[in-house]
């Protein structure tokens, strides 16, 4: 009697790739009041007062500070919103984004 033919079936699983992440960076300037920067961090990035103050001081000392990491759309929206708040109040406050490595 001949041997039966065995066929193997492979299952393919599709995995959804995670979207690339982007850092939101606060750039220090010498004109925007510290209190205003803290207010923006609390309003846009939903930080507590102590955390916002610590982030602001890090940017002040080092020249820049990573605020948070989000997907590209969220990061760009939050950076733009925070920068616009500075412009509306006459300050050169600036937030930027760059890819997370």
C-alpha positions as CSV (number, residue, x, y, z in Angstrom):
1,X,0.0,0.0,0.0
2,X,1.5,3.4,-0.9
3,X,2.2,6.0,1.8
4,X,-0.3,8.8,2.1
5,X,0.8,12.2,0.9
6,X,1.0,14.7,3.8
7,X,0.7,18.4,3.1
8,X,1.5,21.0,5.7
9,X,-0.4,24.2,5.9
10,X,1.3,27.3,7.2
11,X,-0.7,29.9,9.0
12,X,0.2,33.5,8.3
13,X,-0.3,36.0,11.0
14,X,-0.4,39.7,10.2
15,X,1.0,42.0,12.8
16,X,0.2,45.6,12.8
17,X,3.4,47.6,13.0
18,X,3.5,50.3,15.7
19,X,3.7,53.8,14.3
20,X,7.0,55.6,14.7
21,X,7.3,57.9,17.7
22,X,8.3,61.5,17.8
23,X,9.8,63.6,20.6
24,X,8.4,67.0,21.5
25,X,11.2,69.3,22.4
26,X,11.1,72.6,24.3
27,X,13.7,75.1,23.2
28,X,14.9,77.6,25.7
29,X,14.8,81.4,25.0
30,X,15.8,84.3,27.2
31,X,12.5,86.3,26.8
32,X,9.6,84.0,27.8
33,X,8.8,84.2,31.5
34,X,9.2,81.0,33.4
35,X,5.7,81.1,34.8
36,X,4.3,81.3,31.3
37,X,6.3,78.2,30.2
38,X,4.9,76.3,33.2
39,X,1.4,77.4,32.4
40,X,1.8,76.1,28.8
41,X,3.2,72.8,29.9
42,X,0.4,72.3,32.3
43,X,-2.3,73.3,29.8
44,X,-1.0,71.5,26.6
45,X,0.9,68.6,28.0
46,X,-1.3,68.1,31.2
47,X,1.7,68.1,33.5
48,X,1.4,68.8,37.2
49,X,2.9,72.1,38.6
50,X,6.0,70.4,40.0
51,X,6.7,68.4,36.9
52,X,6.2,71.4,34.6
53,X,8.6,73.5,36.7
54,X,11.2,70.7,36.6
55,X,10.9,70.4,32.8
56,X,11.1,74.2,32.4
57,X,14.2,74.4,34.5
58,X,15.9,71.5,32.6
59,X,15.3,73.4,29.3
60,X,16.6,76.6,30.9
61,X,19.8,75.0,32.1
62,X,20.5,72.8,29.0
63,X,19.0,74.8,26.2
64,X,16.4,72.2,25.3
65,X,14.4,69.5,26.9
66,X,12.3,66.5,25.7
67,X,8.8,67.1,26.9
68,X,7.1,63.9,25.8
69,X,7.0,61.2,23.1
70,X,3.9,60.7,20.9
71,X,3.0,59.4,17.5
72,X,3.8,61.9,14.7
73,X,0.4,63.5,14.4
74,X,-0.1,64.0,18.1
75,X,3.5,65.3,18.6
76,X,3.2,67.9,15.8
77,X,-0.2,69.0,17.0
78,X,0.9,69.5,20.6
79,X,4.1,71.3,19.5
80,X,2.2,73.6,17.2
81,X,-0.5,74.3,19.9
82,X,2.1,75.2,22.5
83,X,4.1,77.4,20.1
84,X,0.9,79.2,19.1
85,X,0.1,80.0,22.7
86,X,3.5,81.7,23.0
87,X,2.9,83.7,19.8
88,X,-0.6,84.8,20.9
89,X,1.0,86.2,24.1
90,X,3.9,87.9,22.3
91,X,6.6,85.4,23.4
92,X,9.1,83.6,21.2
93,X,8.3,80.3,23.0
94,X,9.1,77.4,20.6
95,X,8.5,73.7,20.6
96,X,9.7,71.3,17.9
97,X,9.5,67.6,17.1
98,X,12.0,65.0,15.9
99,X,11.9,61.3,15.4
100,X,12.6,59.0,18.4
101,X,15.6,56.9,17.8
